[in-house]
């Protein structure tokens, strides 16, 4: 099993990184902004979407960092906070401003997000070694159905 190493220098590259990190699990304590270095770092347990057909589902420990970070804004997350609550990373998006600057947004399940104002896209991702088998694959249709059911019950509760 080869360890994944990726670098992103533009929005298209960042899309590839985002695809590999879709459904990664992490905690707030796995996130840090290193202001003096203009760097945002995270460690995640990414789902290995590139596993061969028929192979058992697995996760890998992965590290990633954004360089040239000018500012960090968060919603629903406090990077570095001690919390056992898992965060599920859904996607990383990029909105350009004055080229090559822009804002990268880490979108998490439940509405949490982190926005990074970047001088330019400069991202590195690297598997850190450990890999382990997991019970099942992330099921986006089941998650969406579950959320719809919960929201439906919440609406019913509000009408009574």
BELSULPE-V177771 format. One record per backbone hydrogen bond with DSSP energy under -1.0 kcal/mol. NH is the residue of the N-H (numbers start at 0). CO is the residue of the C=O. E is the energy in kcal/mol with one decimal. If there is no record, write none. Layout:
nh=NH co=CO e=E
nh=NH co=CO e=E
This chain:
nh=5 co=124 e=-2.6
nh=7 co=122 e=-2.6
nh=13 co=9 e=-2.3
nh=14 co=10 e=-1.7
nh=15 co=11 e=-1.3
nh=16 co=12 e=-2.0
nh=17 co=13 e=-2.7
nh=18 co=14 e=-2.1
nh=19 co=15 e=-1.8
nh=20 co=16 e=-1.5
nh=22 co=88 e=-2.6
nh=23 co=20 e=-2.4
nh=24 co=44 e=-1.9
nh=25 co=86 e=-2.3
nh=29 co=26 e=-1.9
nh=30 co=27 e=-1.6
nh=31 co=40 e=-2.3
nh=33 co=38 e=-3.6
nh=34 co=32 e=-1.0
nh=38 co=33 e=-1.9
nh=39 co=65 e=-2.2
nh=40 co=31 e=-3.0
nh=41 co=63 e=-2.3
nh=42 co=29 e=-1.5
nh=43 co=61 e=-2.9
nh=44 co=24 e=-2.6
nh=45 co=59 e=-2.0
nh=47 co=57 e=-2.6
nh=48 co=46 e=-1.5
nh=50 co=47 e=-1.3
nh=54 co=51 e=-2.0
nh=58 co=131 e=-2.6
nh=59 co=45 e=-2.3
nh=60 co=129 e=-2.1
nh=61 co=43 e=-2.9
nh=62 co=125 e=-2.9
nh=63 co=41 e=-2.4
nh=64 co=123 e=-2.3
nh=65 co=39 e=-2.8
nh=66 co=121 e=-2.9
nh=68 co=37 e=-2.7
nh=69 co=116 e=-3.4
nh=70 co=116 e=-1.1
nh=72 co=114 e=-2.6
nh=74 co=112 e=-2.6
nh=79 co=27 e=-3.4
nh=80 co=77 e=-2.4
nh=86 co=25 e=-3.5
nh=88 co=23 e=-2.7
nh=89 co=106 e=-3.1
nh=90 co=106 e=-1.4
nh=92 co=104 e=-2.5
nh=94 co=102 e=-2.6
nh=96 co=100 e=-2.2
nh=100 co=97 e=-2.5
nh=101 co=117 e=-1.7
nh=102 co=94 e=-2.6
nh=103 co=115 e=-2.5
nh=104 co=92 e=-2.2
nh=105 co=113 e=-3.0
nh=106 co=90 e=-2.9
nh=107 co=111 e=-2.7
nh=108 co=87 e=-2.5
nh=110 co=107 e=-1.1
nh=112 co=74 e=-2.2
nh=113 co=105 e=-1.9
nh=114 co=72 e=-3.2
nh=115 co=103 e=-3.2
nh=116 co=70 e=-2.6
nh=117 co=101 e=-3.4
nh=118 co=67 e=-2.7
nh=122 co=7 e=-2.3
nh=123 co=64 e=-2.1
nh=124 co=5 e=-2.8
nh=125 co=62 e=-2.8
nh=126 co=3 e=-2.8
nh=127 co=60 e=-3.1
nh=131 co=58 e=-2.3
nh=133 co=56 e=-2.4
nh=142 co=138 e=-2.2
nh=143 co=139 e=-2.4
nh=144 co=140 e=-2.3
nh=145 co=141 e=-2.5
nh=146 co=142 e=-2.5
nh=147 co=143 e=-2.4
nh=148 co=144 e=-2.3
nh=149 co=145 e=-2.4
nh=150 co=146 e=-2.9
nh=151 co=147 e=-2.4
nh=152 co=148 e=-2.2
nh=153 co=149 e=-2.4
nh=154 co=150 e=-2.4
nh=155 co=151 e=-2.2
nh=156 co=152 e=-2.4
nh=157 co=153 e=-1.5
nh=158 co=154 e=-1.1
